[in-house]
Amino acid sequence: SMSAWVARLVPAPSDHLRLAALCQHLERWVLPRSDYPAGKEAYFKWRVEARKLQTLKTVQVLLHAGYPKLDCQR
C-alpha cells in the first residue's frame, strides 16, 4: 500500500504526507477510466480530471475532520 511505502521511505512522516498517500485514490471510481477513449492523451486527461475531483473531496473530508483551511489547501 502507499502508506507502507511512505513508512518505508520516511521514518517519521508528517500528517500531511501520510494523508496525501491515503487520499491519492480517494473515490477514484467516481470518474471511470472507461468513460475516456484509449490512448495516452485520453489517459492523461482522465488523470488530471480525477486529480481535481480527488483534491476537492480530500479538502472536504479534512475540513470536516477539523483540519485548518490552510493545511487543507497545502
C-alpha positions in Angstrom: 0.0 0.0 0.0 1.0 3.6 -0.4 1.1 4.0 3.4 3.6 1.2 3.7 5.8 2.9 1.1 5.7 6.2 2.9 6.6 4.5 6.2 9.5 2.7 4.4 10.8 5.8 2.7 10.3 8.3 5.5 10.9 7.2 9.1 8.7 9.8 10.7 6.2 11.1 8.0 4.2 14.2 8.7 0.5 14.1 8.9 0.3 15.9 5.6 2.4 13.3 3.8 0.5 10.4 5.3 -2.8 12.0 4.4 -1.6 12.6 0.8 -0.7 9.0 0.5 -4.0 7.8 1.8 -6.1 10.2 -0.3 -4.4 9.6 -3.7 -7.1 7.1 -4.7 -10.0 8.7 -2.9 -13.2 7.9 -4.7 -11.3 7.1 -7.9 -14.3 5.2 -9.2 -16.4 8.4 -9.4 -14.7 9.2 -12.8 -14.3 5.8 -14.5 -11.4 5.4 -16.9 -13.7 3.6 -19.2 -15.5 6.9 -19.8 -12.5 8.0 -21.8 -11.1 6.7 -25.1 -8.0 4.5 -25.2 -4.6 6.2 -25.6 -2.1 8.2 -23.8 -3.6 11.6 -24.3 -7.0 10.5 -23.0 -5.4 8.8 -20.1 -3.6 12.0 -19.0 -6.8 13.9 -19.4 -8.6 11.4 -17.2 -5.8 11.6 -14.6 -6.0 15.4 -14.5 -9.8 15.4 -14.1 -9.6 12.6 -11.5 -6.9 14.5 -9.5 -9.1 17.6 -9.4 -12.1 15.6 -8.0 -9.8 13.8 -5.5 -8.4 17.1 -4.4 -11.9 18.6 -3.8 -13.1 15.6 -1.9 -9.9 15.4 0.2 -10.3 19.1 1.2 -14.0 18.4 2.2 -13.0 15.4 4.3 -10.1 17.2 6.0 -12.2 20.4 6.7 -14.9 18.2 8.2 -12.3 16.4 10.3 -11.3 19.8 11.8 -8.0 20.4 9.9 -7.3 24.2 9.4 -8.2 25.6 6.0 -4.5 26.5 5.3 -3.5 22.9 5.9 -6.2 21.6 3.6 -5.0 24.0 0.9 -1.5 22.7 1.3 
